[in-house]
Amino acid sequence: MYLEALLAAVVLIHLFICPYTKVEESFNLQAMHDVLFNGLNIESYDHIDFPGVVPRTFIGPIFVSEVAYPLIYFAKVLGANKFLSQYIVRATLGACVLYSFFLFKHAVSQEFGRNVGKWLVLITATQFHFCFYATRPLPNTFALCVVLLACASWLSQDHRKFIWASAVAIILFRAELVLFLGFLLFQELQSRRLTLGTFFKNAVPAGILCLACTILVDSYFWQRWLWPEGEVFWYNTVLNKSSNWGTSPFLWYFYSAIPRMLSSSLLFVPVGLYFDKRLNDILCPVLGFVFLFSFLPHKELRFIIYVVPMLNVAVSCACSRLWQNRMKSDFRKLLAVLTCAHLAVNLATSSGFLYISQLNYPGGLAMRRLHEIESDSKGVHVHIDVATAQTGVSRFTQTYPHWTWIYNKTEGLPPGGREMNRFTHLLVGDDSLQSPHIQPYLRTHDVIETIAAFEKINLNFQKIPPFDVIVEPKIWILKKKTR
């Protein structure tokens, strides 16, 4: 239990250091807010005015909101700041991820031994990306909860739960998981541990029920008939329009994403495979999934976050064996020391990632500073531009009631135009005061605060650590001059 508590504490540390969210998380976060604060008043939901490029399912946000509701209700009774609710819903999502992860860890312990399970928790706690993403309201994080349940059921040979969890993950949250979970399914069918009869007996009702749930629930909230993940799959995979958001080389997941996610633990993956050939059944589906998914040009680390726990099983097998054999020779003592030392390396890289990550949310910081600066003001009418909204602003950060403050995210208003001059305050995202987005306001507004954010890293071998983190202005808080 101590290791489980340690991992939970690390996840919460990541949450509290990086409490804001970005545009990729916007839909799910705003959906949780609207479910909690607007109920069935769909017309007031954020997605009605800002639907995004593709629709997403409401089922995940509804589930997390319902679980979090008692704490949020208690916070409202105590008169707590509304932003506390964002911490609560994100912590609730993190608790769901951890619950699934601990079930996965239990299955690993049953299959590979208790020590391997302990190492799995310890190693995961020292790596950045799993702990960072565990509380982030991304579609991938909601899917991660269910994928971990599916993997735990697969290891335990509970095929019924495996098939049902796979259906939920694929049909509700991320359609591309048909590749990853499909590889696991193929292994079971090929080895005849699972028969076709059992597969269809569970897959057909699971597929029908999941599809019916998402169509009925999401059609109500989106106010039109749809299957959200079906539209996402068509947009990203068939039309390949996700490449509009950038492309990466074919092997990017292998030489960039996986090494960053595992940090120094990556060195122990082949060692674990050398010690335990059963890991072939785990690593082959992982590598097959990443290889096939690499054919899509648009790549992001979060798209393959599901492979981290599976790869860490191999790392844990290696570390467990090296630690158990430490007393057999001096050389093996050295290997055991290196095994422990790699955890320190992981912690160092995780600390660096976490420090830089907290500098990536200037919009959220700008909103907080505006509330602090104008805490005694009423009649504030603030415009939030796209850059600000995409880097930390959510409805949870709009803490003042609508009869004292008005928050506006209308897009496409011309800088310096009549509509923009109606606002008492502006949050404008740009790098320079001389930009065309800010220059029209220099005569009519005062700059009351500038929010800097991460720009780049410069190597500097004359200090420890040997680099400088460079920040530059990103968001400008403007206040209309009084005449």
Summary of the structure (lengths in Angstrom):
residues: 483
radius of gyration: 24.2
end to end distance: 63.4
largest distance: 82.7
contacts: 1571
relative contact order: 0.10
helix: 64%
strand: 9%
